[in-house]
Amino acid sequence: MKIFRIITMVALAALLSSAFTACDDNTTDPVDTDPVLAAPTNLKAASADGAVYLSWTASIDEGESNFGSYEITILNKATNETLAPRTVSKGITSLRVDPLTNGVRYQFTIRSLTDLGKEGTTFSTIEWSPAVRQTTDLNGLPIKVYATTSTNFNSAIDLYNADGKAEVIPQSGQTFQDRGDLYVFAQSNSSTLSIISPDQANNQGMVTQFSNATPVDVDDLNAQLAMDPPTDASYTQKELTLNNGTVSAGKVYFGRIVRGNDMFYFRLLVKKGSNGSLVQGSGADRYIELVASFQNAPNNPFAKH
């Protein structure tokens, strides 16, 4: 009888255990009401004066019900100081970040936030530097550099003189030898125009190197955003031949000036004129109009992705 009771109790325990196990099999994990969101992608940047322009491709989760905004954190790489983060509403995929210091590297990191403030575990990041923007010469006039055929106007430029201004100078003499950054050459009044390194003018001046990267067709330097600058190995040219014909937009070229052991990098926008060409004027007095983004900090090629 005692053995029967023991067998019965064991059987009952097994039955209860089976029942609980069946219950457990039917349970589900609680639903995450605030799931993390994917980061935006394709983060790009462009240097402005005291600022950096950013653009990105929207997060694939922007349509989720809990999507809140984008958060951009900013790290000053020189001081390791974190600046106040910037928040951008969904639906927006660009931002001008300022005030920043020209020549200083900043690391920009962008994440998605839920509407409850939960950060995404993935992010996009880029390093970039603001740069001096030269839109006028030292007299406050548009920067016009004339071809060497002109006898009335100057045909070279110092992109960043002692006062931090762009200065149009003659393509001859000691001033050109000491601080000419580039000049505009034409063989005749009707030949193509070329932007040339000063050291190519009978070894008169300094060395400027141009990247062989494909020039970018834009009318505004702020619109020329990128993930990376051209590689150092791409700066193999000392002459840029300009299209004399009609163009769809201005063209951005990349260059760097060799000053001793230092390199000073720049972006050069050759503007499209009202005649629809990069080359404006006529006859001996043809010219190009420039805007430059100039890195006054040595050996800083804008970015590191």
Buried (B, 14 or more C-beta within 10 A) or exposed (E): EEEEEEEEEEEEEEEEEEEEEEEEEEEEEEEEEEEBBBBBEEBBBBBBBBBBBBBBEBBEBBEBEBBBBBBBBBBBEEEEEEBEEBEBEBEEBEBEBEEBBBBBBBBBBBBBBBEEEBBBEBBBBBBBBBBBBBBEBBEEEEBBBBBBBBEEBBBBBBBBBEEEBBBBBEBBEEBBBEBBBBBBBBEEEEEBBBBBBBBBBEEBBBBBBBBBBEBBBBBEBBBBBBEEBBEEEBBEBBEBEBBBEEBEBBBBBBBBBBEEEEBBBBBBBBBBBEEEBBBBBEEBBBBBBBBBBBBBBBEBBBBBB
